Amino acid sequence: METKIRKTAKPSIYFSVKQKHTIIKDYLSSGLPKQKIWEKYTGDKKEKGKLLKFMRQLGYIEGDIVKKPVSFFMDLPTTNKPQVAPVRNETSHKTNQLEQELKDSRLREQAYLVMIQIAERDLKIDIRKKSFTK
């Protein structure tokens, strides 16, 4: 029978508030990277965001993180929010955008028509439906 060797987990390290302050002050004053400071105080090479967490906890950095919403999920419909009338600038911007899209689609249509004409003329391929067919 084979015996499997289990890796033992490292014990978690607890820092008092005073120790956290000294670590953060050392980091801010020394100019060394967080990993070097963490290795100096714990012996571990990977810091894994603990210093940033300490800085947020103790007020060195504001704790509110603005996370971007995931863009590939659909937004949930909003309820109980009154509809606000759009501002003129928004509507004019939207109409300008729609007009530009209309111009682009007309140009695309022209390009397709030219491509069809060239294909029918040069390659002798019938692409358009003839009027006498059903």
C-alpha positions as a printed NumPy array, in Angstrom:
array([[  0.   ,   0.   ,   0.   ],
       [  1.113,   3.468,  -0.793],
       [  1.208,   6.02 ,   1.91 ],
       [  0.349,   9.555,   0.984],
       [  2.176,  12.376,   2.599],
       [ -0.064,  15.219,   3.648],
       [  1.103,  18.763,   3.575],
       [  0.472,  20.528,   6.805],
       [ -1.062,  23.958,   6.641],
       [  0.881,  26.841,   8.052],
       [ -0.562,  28.207,  11.249],
       [ -2.302,  31.523,  10.821],
       [ -0.462,  34.561,  12.052],
       [ -2.24 ,  37.022,  14.306],
       [ -1.097,  40.617,  14.569],
       [ -2.236,  43.023,  17.224],
       [ -3.338,  46.512,  16.231],
       [ -0.033,  47.92 ,  17.463],
       [  1.925,  45.414,  15.365],
       [ -0.197,  46.241,  12.312],
       [  0.552,  49.948,  12.785],
       [  4.297,  49.306,  13.007],
       [  4.269,  47.115,   9.878],
       [  2.314,  49.712,   7.907],
       [  4.484,  52.601,   9.115],
       [  7.588,  50.64 ,   8.152],
       [  6.112,  49.995,   4.702],
       [  5.164,  53.644,   4.162],
       [  8.482,  55.048,   5.381],
       [ 10.903,  52.547,   3.823],
       [  9.711,  52.564,   0.216],
       [ 10.264,  48.807,  -0.032],
       [  7.694,  46.594,  -1.775],
       [  4.98 ,  44.979,   0.315],
       [  6.437,  41.511,  -0.207],
       [  9.789,  42.527,   1.302],
       [  8.116,  44.111,   4.335],
       [  5.904,  41.05 ,   4.794],
       [  8.901,  38.733,   4.539],
       [ 10.744,  40.857,   7.1  ],
       [  7.957,  40.512,   9.683],
       [  6.629,  37.012,   8.948],
       [  9.231,  35.077,   6.991],
       [  6.732,  34.311,   4.221],
       [  7.582,  35.443,   0.722],
       [  3.972,  35.95 ,  -0.375],
       [  2.013,  38.773,   1.173],
       [ -1.386,  37.965,  -0.44 ],
       [ -2.909,  41.397,   0.118],
       [ -2.675,  41.398,   3.898],
       [ -0.884,  44.757,   4.125],
       [ -3.531,  46.399,   1.988],
       [ -6.196,  44.822,   4.189],
       [ -4.471,  46.141,   7.312],
       [ -4.21 ,  49.612,   5.769],
       [ -7.937,  49.62 ,   5.014],
       [ -8.819,  48.335,   8.483],
       [ -6.758,  50.98 ,  10.235],
       [ -7.836,  53.884,   8.034],
       [ -4.669,  54.489,   6.037],
       [ -6.723,  53.904,   2.872],
       [-10.438,  54.432,   2.476],
       [-12.135,  51.067,   2.767],
       [-14.828,  51.542,   0.15 ],
       [-13.826,  49.658,  -2.959],
       [-15.693,  50.557,  -6.105],
       [-16.058,  47.348,  -8.048],
       [-16.996,  47.367, -11.687],
       [-20.07 ,  45.338, -12.536],
       [-19.541,  42.244, -14.612],
       [-20.355,  43.287, -18.14 ],
       [-21.367,  39.958, -19.637],
       [-24.358,  39.445, -17.347],
       [-27.673,  41.097, -18.066],
       [-28.688,  43.91 , -15.776],
       [-31.597,  43.168, -13.508],
       [-34.639,  45.308, -14.167],
       [-34.808,  48.214, -11.791],
       [-37.972,  48.556,  -9.772],
       [-39.325,  51.225,  -7.459],
       [-37.189,  53.889,  -9.102],
       [-38.919,  56.844, -10.698],
       [-38.114,  57.463, -14.331],
       [-36.181,  60.684, -14.743],
       [-36.768,  62.684, -17.912],
       [-33.622,  62.667, -20.05 ],
       [-31.66 ,  65.868, -20.307],
       [-31.502,  67.671, -23.655],
       [-27.799,  67.001, -24.04 ],
       [-28.366,  63.29 , -23.598],
       [-31.133,  63.24 , -26.191],
       [-29.133,  65.278, -28.678],
       [-26.152,  63.002, -28.12 ],
       [-28.366,  59.965, -28.639],
       [-29.864,  61.398, -31.855],
       [-26.383,  62.221, -33.165],
       [-25.308,  58.686, -32.406],
       [-28.36 ,  57.234, -34.159],
       [-27.802,  59.457, -37.194],
       [-24.21 ,  58.252, -37.409],
       [-25.367,  54.632, -37.205],
       [-27.884,  55.321, -39.991],
       [-25.137,  56.761, -42.209],
       [-22.951,  53.74 , -41.5  ],
       [-25.741,  51.31 , -42.363],
       [-26.465,  53.161, -45.63 ],
       [-22.788,  53.005, -46.582],
       [-22.743,  49.303, -45.736],
       [-25.818,  48.761, -47.925],
       [-24.137,  50.572, -50.832],
       [-21.021,  48.44 , -50.416],
       [-23.083,  45.245, -50.475],
       [-24.92 ,  46.355, -53.614],
       [-21.634,  47.092, -55.391],
       [-20.243,  43.724, -54.296],
       [-23.34 ,  41.953, -55.638],
       [-23.094,  43.806, -58.962],
       [-19.415,  42.904, -59.34 ],
       [-20.06 ,  39.265, -58.437],
       [-22.943,  38.989, -60.915],
       [-20.988,  40.702, -63.688],
       [-17.53 ,  39.162, -63.292],
       [-18.293,  35.761, -61.815],
       [-21.627,  35.355, -63.604],
       [-23.376,  34.279, -60.436],
       [-27.084,  34.975, -60.038],
       [-27.464,  36.437, -56.577],
       [-30.577,  38.607, -56.786],
       [-33.978,  37.028, -57.156],
       [-35.403,  37.457, -60.642],
       [-38.864,  38.984, -60.983],
       [-40.32 ,  36.042, -62.94 ],
       [-39.45 ,  33.408, -60.309],
       [-41.679,  32.395, -57.469]])
